[in-house]
Amino acid sequence: MLPARLLLILLPLSTTAWGQTAAEIDAMESDARSLKESVDQTQKALQQLRERVAQTHTLPSQVRFRFVNELKDYAFLSLQIYVDGERVEPADEPGSGKLSLKAGSHTLQAKARLRSTSGAAGYLRSYPFNLQASHTLDLKADTRVEVVITGRIEGDAPNSRPSFVFATE
């Protein structure tokens, strides 16, 4: 098919008719461009809406938190676990310590207040100290994850120290 401008060249028209026809063609081309831009904007808006709907309708992941104490020479005065700044309780019996989280990245924090129950220096037994650690957990939608937070001694004497280790199962 020949372009409209080429067809006009082939047709014998008066100067006035030619100018009028060219103006009409320019107006139609402008309308077509505007319509195409409108369609493109609508398609982009629909894609954004699809993405939003997909994000809000994904099933949450089920996360269970459990704490394992391997710090035999320390007494826990307190233990707090946080997910994205919100406090959660670790599981101490089956079915407890569960949380529903959206897919994505989440920040886990464990904070404890400890006191030594042994050691050569007696003052360590009366001195409470804080232990804290953080971990990033990346969750996929509709999964079940158990986060095990283990309090353990890291390093060899005399440089050993209590620490938290995060693991997912």
N, C-alpha and C positions, 0 to 999 in steps of 0.2 A: 504494500500500500504506500502511496506517495504522501509525503508530508504536505500539510495544508498550504504552506507557503509556496511549495513547488507547483501545486495545482493552480494557485492563483497566477503564477507566472505563465502558465500554459493557456489560461483563459484570457481572451481579449476583453479588457475592461477599460472604461473611461477613467481618467485620473481621479475624479471624484468618487466613483464606485470603488476604485482600487484602494483609496485612502480609507473609505468607510469599512470595506471588507478587512483590511489589515488591522484596523482598530478593533473590530469585532473578534478577530483571531487572537490579538494580544489580550483582550479581556477574557476570552475563554482559556487561554494558557495560564493567565494569572489565577483564575478561578480554580483550575486544575491543580496548580501548585499549592494554593491555599487548602484545597481539599486533601491533598496528599499529606501536607504538614499536620492537618487535623487528625487524619487517620494514624499517622506515626505517633502523635501525642497520645491518642486513645490507646494504641497498642502498648505503649510504655506504661501508662496508668494501669491497664489491665494486668500486665506482668507484675508490677509492684503489688497489686491487690492479691494476685495468686500467691506471691511469696509471703505476704502477711498472713494470709489464711493458712498456708502450709506451716508457718511458724507457730501459730496459735493452736493448731489442731494436732500437733504431734503429741504422742503419749509421753507422759513424764517417765523418768527412770526411777526405780526404787533403789535407794541407797541405805545400807545398814552399817552402823558404826559400832565397832567393838574395840575395847582397850585390853591390851595384854601387858601385865606388869612383870618385867624381868629385872626390875630394880630391887633386888632383895635387901640391899643395905640402906634403903631409903623408905621413909614413911611419907605417904601422900597426905598432905593437909587439905588440898583441894585439886580437882581436875575439871577443866572446862574445855569443851570442844565447840568450835564455831564453824559454820558454813556460810560464806559470804556475809560475815558479820553477825549472823543469827546463831544463838546458842542452841546446841542439840545435846541430848543425853546419850551416852554410849549404851550399848545393849548389855544388860546384866542378866537377862533371861531371854529365852526364845520369844521372838516376836517384838521385842522392844528395840529401841534405838533406830527405828526406821524413819525414812524421810523421802518424800517425793520431790524430785528436782527436775527442772527442764533440761533438755539437751544443751550442751555447751560447756564452757569453762567455768569452774567454781573454785574458790579459794577456801582451803581447809586450814584451820588453825587449832593447835592443841596448846593449852596453857596449864601449868601445874605449879603448885607451891609444895616444896619438898623439905624434908629434914633428914639428915643422916642419922642412921641408927647404929652405926659402927664407925670405927676409924681411930687412929692413934691419937689425934688431937681431940680432946674432950669438947672444946668449944664448938666443933662442927655439929655435935649432937643437939646443941641448943640453937643453932643458927639456921633459920629458915631461908630458903632461896627460891627464886623463880626459874622455871624452865619453860621455854616456848619454842615452837617450830611451826612452819607453814608448808603447805603443799598445794599444788594446782591439780585439780581433778578434771579431766576432759570426759564428758559423758555423751554417749550417743542416745538417741531417743529410744524409749521402751526397752531399757536394759535393766538387769538386776546386778548390783555391785555391792560387795562387802568391803568396807574400808577398815583395815586393821591398823590401829595405832599402837605401836609397841614402845614402851619405855624401857630402855636398855642402856648399858654402859658401853660407850664407844672409846676405843683407844686402849693402849696398854698402860699399866702403872709405870711411872707416877703421873702420866698425863691422861689418865682415864677420866671420863666425865659422863654424867647422865645425859641422855638425848632421847628424842622421839624419832621413830622410823615409821613412815607411812607405806602401806602396801595395799593393793587392791586384789580381790579374789573374785 
